[in-house]
Amino acid sequence: MGGMMGGGLMGAMGFWMLLWALAGVAVLAALAAGIVWLVHRTATAGIGRGSVDSDAVQILKRRYAAGEIDGGEYARRLTVLNPWE
């Protein structure tokens, strides 16, 4: 009788160990998903900033058209505003 109780106890312990292992995997999966979401959000955060740059370029164009700045100054400032172009 003692052998059966011990076997039953080990079976129940095995079940709880499996349950805790699955819970641990779920926590790690949630943590990984959160990190992926955060990296994606951070990487795409700068996409909407084009309107600020284009507003600055529009102001620069107006100042050049109005004669407030000359061609050299326009080109220099445009290079500062759009260094990738």
C-alpha positions as CSV (number, residue, x, y, z in Angstrom):
1,M,0.0,0.0,0.0
2,G,2.9,2.3,0.7
3,G,4.2,1.7,-2.8
4,M,1.0,2.8,-4.4
5,M,0.7,6.0,-2.4
6,G,4.3,6.9,-3.2
7,G,3.6,6.3,-6.9
8,G,0.5,8.5,-6.8
9,L,2.4,11.2,-5.0
10,M,5.1,11.2,-7.6
11,G,2.5,11.3,-10.4
12,A,0.9,14.4,-8.9
13,M,4.3,16.0,-8.4
14,G,5.2,15.3,-12.0
15,F,1.9,17.0,-13.1
16,W,2.7,20.1,-11.0
17,M,6.3,20.2,-12.3
18,L,4.9,20.0,-15.9
19,L,2.4,22.8,-15.1
20,W,5.1,25.1,-13.7
21,A,7.4,24.4,-16.7
22,L,4.6,25.3,-19.1
23,A,3.9,28.5,-17.0
24,G,7.6,29.4,-17.3
25,V,7.6,28.9,-21.0
26,A,4.5,31.1,-21.3
27,V,6.2,33.9,-19.3
28,L,9.3,33.7,-21.5
29,A,7.2,33.8,-24.6
30,A,5.3,36.8,-23.4
31,L,8.6,38.5,-22.5
32,A,10.0,37.8,-26.0
33,A,6.9,39.1,-27.6
34,G,7.1,42.3,-25.6
35,I,10.7,42.8,-26.6
36,V,9.9,42.2,-30.3
37,W,7.0,44.7,-30.0
38,L,9.2,47.3,-28.3
39,V,11.9,47.0,-30.9
40,H,9.4,47.2,-33.7
41,R,7.7,50.3,-32.2
42,T,11.1,52.0,-31.6
43,A,12.3,51.2,-35.1
44,T,9.1,52.6,-36.7
45,A,8.8,55.7,-34.4
46,G,10.8,57.9,-36.8
47,I,8.6,57.2,-39.8
48,G,6.1,60.0,-39.2
49,R,8.7,62.7,-38.8
50,G,8.8,63.5,-42.5
51,S,6.3,66.3,-42.1
52,V,8.5,68.3,-39.8
53,D,11.4,68.1,-42.2
54,S,9.2,69.0,-45.2
55,D,7.8,72.0,-43.3
56,A,11.3,73.2,-42.7
57,V,12.2,72.7,-46.4
58,Q,9.0,74.6,-47.4
59,I,9.9,77.5,-45.2
60,L,13.4,77.5,-46.6
61,K,12.0,77.5,-50.2
62,R,9.7,80.5,-49.3
63,R,12.7,82.4,-47.8
64,Y,14.7,81.7,-51.0
65,A,11.9,82.7,-53.3
66,A,11.3,85.9,-51.3
67,G,15.0,86.8,-51.7
68,E,15.7,86.7,-47.9
69,I,18.6,84.2,-48.6
70,D,20.9,83.7,-51.6
71,G,21.4,80.4,-53.6
72,G,24.5,79.4,-51.6
73,E,22.8,79.9,-48.3
74,Y,19.8,78.0,-49.6
75,A,21.9,75.0,-50.7
76,R,23.9,75.0,-47.4
77,R,20.7,74.9,-45.3
78,L,19.1,72.4,-47.5
79,T,22.1,70.1,-47.1
80,V,21.7,70.5,-43.3
81,L,18.0,69.7,-43.4
82,N,18.4,66.7,-45.8
83,P,21.9,65.3,-45.3
84,W,20.9,62.0,-47.0
85,E,20.0,63.7,-50.3
